[in-house]
Amino acid sequence: MTVGKGKRPRDPNQLAKWIVDRSTGQIPEEPSKPAHEPGSISEYMAAIGRKGGQIGGKRRLKTMTKAQRQRVAAKAARTRWKRRKV
């Protein structure tokens, strides 16, 4: 019913059932992770870096001119086709 790491259901009916189950104790609470698990800091930083990179690429495209975008796209296409010849 839930997706991922304890996310609440998006469907209103499933959400209502989930809330009732949680409040009556039929679904156990998810144990919270300790703040300093081995590797947790690096995993967190990797996730933040990915998110920032995704946002940065979109903002970069908004500030680029059409000619700059075409140049970047052509370079990316050349690189992709170069790899495929191997």
C-alpha positions in Angstrom: 0.0 0.0 0.0 2.8 2.5 0.8 5.5 3.3 -1.6 9.2 3.7 -0.8 10.4 4.3 2.7 7.2 4.8 4.6 5.5 7.3 2.4 1.8 7.8 3.0 -0.6 6.6 0.3 -1.8 9.2 -2.1 -5.3 7.7 -2.6 -7.7 9.1 -0.1 -9.3 5.8 0.7 -5.9 4.0 1.2 -4.7 7.0 3.3 -7.8 6.7 5.6 -7.2 3.0 6.1 -3.5 3.6 6.7 -4.3 6.3 9.3 -6.7 4.0 11.1 -4.3 1.1 11.1 -1.4 3.3 12.4 -3.6 4.8 15.2 -4.9 1.4 16.3 -1.4 -0.2 16.3 -2.1 -2.7 13.5 0.9 -1.3 11.5 4.0 -0.9 13.7 5.8 2.4 13.7 8.9 2.5 11.5 12.0 2.6 13.6 13.9 5.8 13.1 17.5 5.6 12.0 20.2 6.7 14.3 21.8 9.9 13.1 25.3 8.5 12.9 25.1 5.1 11.2 28.2 4.1 9.3 27.8 5.5 5.8 24.7 7.6 6.6 26.5 10.9 6.2 28.0 10.0 2.8 24.7 8.6 1.6 23.0 11.8 2.7 25.6 14.0 1.0 25.3 11.9 -2.2 21.5 12.4 -2.2 21.9 16.1 -1.7 24.5 16.4 -4.4 22.2 14.5 -6.9 19.3 16.8 -6.0 21.4 19.9 -6.4 22.8 18.7 -9.7 19.3 18.1 -11.1 18.1 21.5 -10.1 21.3 23.1 -11.3 21.0 21.7 -14.8 17.5 23.1 -15.2 18.5 26.5 -14.0 21.6 26.4 -16.2 19.4 25.8 -19.3 17.2 28.7 -18.4 20.1 31.1 -18.3 21.8 29.8 -21.5 21.2 31.4 -24.9 19.8 29.3 -27.8 23.2 29.1 -29.4 24.9 27.9 -26.2 22.2 25.2 -25.8 22.7 24.0 -29.4 26.5 23.9 -28.9 26.1 21.8 -25.7 23.6 19.5 -27.3 25.8 19.0 -30.4 28.8 18.2 -28.2 26.7 15.7 -26.2 25.5 14.0 -29.4 29.1 13.7 -30.7 30.2 12.1 -27.5 27.3 9.6 -27.5 28.0 8.6 -31.1 31.7 8.3 -30.4 31.1 5.8 -27.6 28.7 3.6 -29.7 31.4 2.9 -32.4 33.4 0.8 -29.9 
